[in-house]
Protein backbone atom coordinates (compact mmCIF):
# COMPACT_ATOMS: atom_id res chain seq x y z
CA UNK A 1 0.00 0.00 0.00
CA UNK A 2 2.79 2.47 0.83
CA UNK A 3 4.23 2.02 -2.67
CA UNK A 4 0.85 2.98 -4.08
CA UNK A 5 0.73 6.08 -1.87
CA UNK A 6 4.23 7.04 -2.96
CA UNK A 7 3.37 6.54 -6.62
CA UNK A 8 0.18 8.55 -6.10
CA UNK A 9 2.20 11.41 -4.59
CA UNK A 10 4.47 11.46 -7.63
CA UNK A 11 1.45 11.43 -9.94
CA UNK A 12 -0.20 14.29 -8.00
CA UNK A 13 3.07 16.24 -8.05
CA UNK A 14 3.41 15.76 -11.78
CA UNK A 15 -0.17 16.93 -12.31
CA UNK A 16 0.44 20.01 -10.14
CA UNK A 17 3.66 20.87 -11.98
CA UNK A 18 1.93 20.41 -15.35
CA UNK A 19 -0.89 22.71 -14.22
CA UNK A 20 1.64 25.28 -13.02
CA UNK A 21 3.58 25.12 -16.30
CA UNK A 22 0.38 25.98 -18.16
CA UNK A 23 -0.85 28.66 -15.75
CA UNK A 24 -0.43 32.00 -17.54
CA UNK A 25 -0.92 34.02 -14.33
CA UNK A 26 1.75 32.07 -12.46
CA UNK A 27 4.20 32.38 -15.35
CA UNK A 28 3.55 36.13 -15.67
CA UNK A 29 3.96 36.61 -11.91
CA UNK A 30 7.23 34.65 -11.98
CA UNK A 31 8.53 36.81 -14.82
CA UNK A 32 7.49 40.01 -13.01
CA UNK A 33 9.17 38.86 -9.79
CA UNK A 34 12.36 38.04 -11.68
CA UNK A 35 12.30 41.46 -13.37
CA UNK A 36 11.78 43.22 -10.02
CA UNK A 37 14.66 41.26 -8.47
CA UNK A 38 16.94 42.03 -11.42
CA UNK A 39 16.14 45.74 -11.14
CA UNK A 40 16.71 45.77 -7.39
CA UNK A 41 19.99 43.88 -7.55
CA UNK A 42 21.29 46.08 -10.39
CA UNK A 43 20.57 49.09 -8.17
CA UNK A 44 22.49 47.62 -5.25
CA UNK A 45 19.36 46.70 -3.31
CA UNK A 46 18.74 43.52 -1.36
CA UNK A 47 16.12 40.80 -1.15
CA UNK A 48 14.50 39.92 2.17
CA UNK A 49 12.48 36.71 2.50
CA UNK A 50 10.29 35.13 5.17
CA UNK A 51 7.90 32.25 5.74
CA UNK A 52 6.81 29.82 8.43
CA UNK A 53 7.59 26.10 8.65
CA UNK A 54 8.25 24.67 5.19
CA UNK A 55 7.94 28.17 3.77
CA UNK A 56 10.71 29.30 6.15
CA UNK A 57 12.88 26.56 4.68
CA UNK A 58 11.93 27.79 1.19
CA UNK A 59 12.87 31.37 2.15
CA UNK A 60 16.28 30.14 3.32
CA UNK A 61 16.74 28.02 0.21
CA UNK A 62 15.93 30.92 -2.12
CA UNK A 63 18.20 33.31 -0.21
CA UNK A 64 21.03 30.77 -0.48
CA UNK A 65 20.55 30.49 -4.25
CA UNK A 66 20.79 34.28 -4.59
CA UNK A 67 23.67 35.03 -2.23
CA UNK A 68 25.56 31.85 -3.10
CA UNK A 69 24.83 30.66 -6.60
CA UNK A 70 22.15 28.91 -8.54
CA UNK A 71 23.93 27.49 -11.60
CA UNK A 72 26.68 29.97 -12.42
CA UNK A 73 29.85 30.94 -10.60
CA UNK A 74 29.38 34.66 -10.08
CA UNK A 75 29.48 37.38 -7.41
CA UNK A 76 27.19 36.97 -4.43
CA UNK A 77 24.08 39.16 -4.37
CA UNK A 78 22.44 40.37 -1.15
CA UNK A 79 19.61 38.15 0.09
CA UNK A 80 18.58 37.57 3.69
CA UNK A 81 16.13 35.01 5.05
CA UNK A 82 14.51 36.65 8.08
CA UNK A 83 13.86 33.19 9.52
CA UNK A 84 17.41 32.35 10.59
CA UNK A 85 18.44 34.68 13.43
CA UNK A 86 17.13 32.89 16.53
CA UNK A 87 18.16 35.70 18.86
CA UNK A 88 16.22 38.28 16.85
CA UNK A 89 13.24 35.95 16.36
CA UNK A 90 12.93 35.09 20.04
CA UNK A 91 13.57 38.62 21.30
CA UNK A 92 11.02 40.14 18.92
CA UNK A 93 8.45 37.42 19.62
CA UNK A 94 8.96 37.87 23.36
CA UNK A 95 8.79 41.67 23.30
CA UNK A 96 6.32 42.34 20.48
CA UNK A 97 4.55 39.04 19.77
CA UNK A 98 5.05 36.41 17.10
CA UNK A 99 2.99 38.42 14.61
CA UNK A 100 5.79 41.04 14.53
CA UNK A 101 8.84 38.75 14.10
CA UNK A 102 9.25 39.57 10.41
CA UNK A 103 7.73 43.07 10.36
CA UNK A 104 10.24 44.28 12.94
CA UNK A 105 13.14 42.89 10.90
CA UNK A 106 11.78 44.57 7.75
CA UNK A 107 11.66 47.83 9.74
CA UNK A 108 15.32 47.45 10.68
CA UNK A 109 16.77 46.00 7.48
CA UNK A 110 14.50 47.10 4.65
CA UNK A 111 15.17 50.18 2.55
CA UNK A 112 13.19 51.69 -0.32
CA UNK A 113 13.77 49.71 -3.49
CA UNK A 114 14.60 46.47 -1.65
CA UNK A 115 12.37 43.43 -2.23
CA UNK A 116 10.42 41.62 0.45
CA UNK A 117 9.18 38.15 -0.46
CA UNK A 118 6.58 36.77 1.95
CA UNK A 119 5.77 33.09 1.54
CA UNK A 120 2.55 31.68 3.03
CA UNK A 121 0.77 28.73 1.46
CA UNK A 122 -2.54 29.74 3.04
CA UNK A 123 -2.17 33.46 2.46
CA UNK A 124 -3.30 34.02 6.04
CA UNK A 125 -0.10 33.97 8.15
CA UNK A 126 -0.42 37.07 10.36
CA UNK A 127 3.36 37.59 10.62
CA UNK A 128 3.78 37.50 6.82
CA UNK A 129 0.83 39.86 6.27
CA UNK A 130 2.22 42.28 8.88
CA UNK A 131 5.66 42.20 7.24
CA UNK A 132 4.12 42.88 3.82
CA UNK A 133 2.32 45.93 5.25
CA UNK A 134 5.51 47.31 6.81
CA UNK A 135 7.46 46.62 3.61
CA UNK A 136 4.88 48.44 1.51
CA UNK A 137 4.83 51.41 3.93
CA UNK A 138 8.65 51.63 3.74
CA UNK A 139 8.84 51.59 -0.06
CA UNK A 140 10.00 48.02 -0.60
CA UNK A 141 8.73 46.04 -3.57
CA UNK A 142 6.30 43.55 -2.01
CA UNK A 143 6.02 40.02 -3.33
CA UNK A 144 3.76 37.25 -2.09
CA UNK A 145 3.95 33.55 -2.80
CA UNK A 146 0.84 31.62 -1.82
CA UNK A 147 -1.69 28.97 -2.76
CA UNK A 148 -5.25 29.21 -4.12
CA UNK A 149 -6.66 30.45 -0.78
CA UNK A 150 -4.24 33.39 -0.66
CA UNK A 151 -5.65 35.63 -3.38
CA UNK A 152 -6.62 38.23 -0.76
CA UNK A 153 -2.90 38.95 -0.32
CA UNK A 154 -3.01 40.85 -3.61
CA UNK A 155 -3.92 44.08 -1.79
CA UNK A 156 -0.56 43.94 0.03
CA UNK A 157 1.61 42.78 -2.89
CA UNK A 158 3.09 44.43 -5.94
CA UNK A 159 3.44 40.91 -7.37
CA UNK A 160 1.56 37.82 -6.22
CA UNK A 161 2.42 34.28 -7.28
CA UNK A 162 -0.44 31.85 -6.65
CA UNK A 163 0.42 28.16 -6.96
CA UNK A 164 -2.53 26.28 -8.49
CA UNK A 165 -2.49 23.24 -6.23
CA UNK A 166 -5.02 21.70 -3.83
CA UNK A 167 -2.69 20.93 -0.89
CA UNK A 168 0.14 22.56 1.02
CA UNK A 169 2.90 20.17 -0.04
CA UNK A 170 2.11 20.70 -3.72
CA UNK A 171 1.92 24.48 -3.27
CA UNK A 172 5.38 24.36 -1.69
CA UNK A 173 6.74 22.26 -4.56
CA UNK A 174 5.43 24.78 -7.08
CA UNK A 175 6.88 27.67 -5.07
CA UNK A 176 10.32 26.08 -5.14
CA UNK A 177 10.06 25.26 -8.84
CA UNK A 178 9.06 28.87 -9.58
CA UNK A 179 11.85 30.17 -7.32
CA UNK A 180 14.42 28.13 -9.21
CA UNK A 181 13.13 29.48 -12.52
CA UNK A 182 13.29 33.03 -11.10
CA UNK A 183 16.87 32.46 -9.86
CA UNK A 184 17.83 31.17 -13.30
CA UNK A 185 16.34 34.28 -14.93
CA UNK A 186 18.17 36.56 -12.46
CA UNK A 187 21.53 34.88 -13.09
CA UNK A 188 21.16 34.92 -16.86
CA UNK A 189 20.19 38.59 -16.87
CA UNK A 190 22.83 39.82 -14.44
CA UNK A 191 25.63 37.74 -15.89
CA UNK A 192 24.86 38.57 -19.55
N, C-alpha and C positions, 0 to 999 in steps of 0.2 A: 504493500500500500504506500509506503513512504516513497518508493521510486515513482509511483504514479503522481504523488503530490509534488515531487521535485520536477518531474516532466511537465506537470500542469503549470508550475511557477514559470518555467522557461517559456512555455507557450503563451502565458499571460503577459510576460515581459516582452516577448517578441511582438505581440499584438499591440501593446502600449507603445513600443518604440515605432512601430509602423504607423500607428495613428499620429504620433508626434511628428514623424517625418513628413506627413501629409497635411499637417495643421498650419495653414497659412498665417494665422495670428501668432502662433508660437515661433515660427521661423522669422516673421517680421520683428517680433519683440527681441529675439536673440540677436538679430542684425543690429537693431537700434541700441541694445545694451553694449554690443561690441564697439559700435561707433562712438558711444558716449565714453567708454573706457579708453579707447584710442585717443580721443580728444583730451581727456583728463590727463592721461599719462604723458602725452606730448607737451602739455602745459606744465609739467612738473607736479601734478596733483597726485593724490593717493586714493586707494580703494579701501574702504572699510566694509567688513562683512560680519553678519551675525545670524544666528539661528539657535534653536534649542534641540537637544537630543541628536538625532541623525542629521538634522539640518545644521547643527553646530559643527559636526564632523565635516559636512559638505562645505561650510564656510571656511574651515581650516584647510581643507583640501584645495579649494579654489585659490585661497590666498597663497598657498605653497606653490601652486602652478604659476602664479603671477610673479612672486618675488624670487622664486627659484628658476624654474624653467618648465615649459610644457614639452616641446619637441626640440627646440633649437637652443644651442649654446649662445647666450646673449647676456647683456647686462641685467641685473635684477631691477625690477620695478616695484614701487612701494605699494604693498598690500598688507593689511592687518586684519586678522580675525579677532573680533572683540570677545571671543569665547575662551581665550587661552590664559588670561592673567587671573589666576585664582585669588590673589590678594585684592585686586581691584573688584572682581566679581563679588567676593564675600563681604568686603567693606561696604560697597555700594548697596548690596542687598540688605545688609544689616542696618545701614543708616537711612536708606531711602526706600527700601522695598525692592523685591525682585522685578517688579514692573519697570524699574528705572535702571537696571544693570547695563543695558546697552545705550539708552538715551544719555546717561551721564557720561559715558565714554565718548559718544558722538559730540557732546558739548565740549569736552576737553581736547579731542583730537581732530575733529572735523573742521575744515575750512571751506569757504565758498569755492565751488568748482571741483571739490573732491566728490567721489561717488560713495554712496552708502547702499549696500545690497543687503536687504532683509529677507531671510528665507523662512517661510512658515507654510507647511503643507496645508494647514487648515485655513490660513489667512486670518486667524483670530488670536494669535499669540500677543497678549497685551504688551510684553516687553519689546517685541518687534514693531508693533504699531506705534508705540511711544517713541521709539528711536527714529522711525520714519518721519514722525511729526517734527521732532527736534531737527533732524537733518534738513527737512524742507524749510523750516524757519531760519536755518543758518546758511541757506544757499547752496547746499549740496545737491547733486543730482541724485534723486531717489529712485531706487530700483527694487521691485518686489519679485520674489519667486514663490509661487504658490500652486495649489491644486484647484480643481473646479469650484470648490466652496469658497475660494478666496477672492472672487471678483470684486468684492466691496473694497479691497485694498486700493483699487484704481484711484480713488480720491486722494490717496497719500503718495502716489508713485508717478514719477515722470515716465517710467517704463515698467510694465507689468508682464511677466512671463507666467502663463497659466498652463500647467502640465495637464493634458487631457487624459487622466487616468482615474480609475474608480477607487484606488486604495493607496494609503500612505507610502508603502514600499515602492510602488510603481511610480508615484509622483516623484519620490526621491531619485529613482533611477533616471527619470527623464530630466530632472534638474541637473544631475551630474553629466549626462550626455550633452545637454545644452551648454553647460559650463565648459566642457572640453572643447566644443565647437567654437565658443566665444573666445577661449584662450588661444585656439589655433588662429582665429581671425586677428586677434590682437598681435600675436607674434609675427604673422605674415605682414601685417600692415606696418608695424614699427621697425621691422628688420629689412623692409624692402629697400 
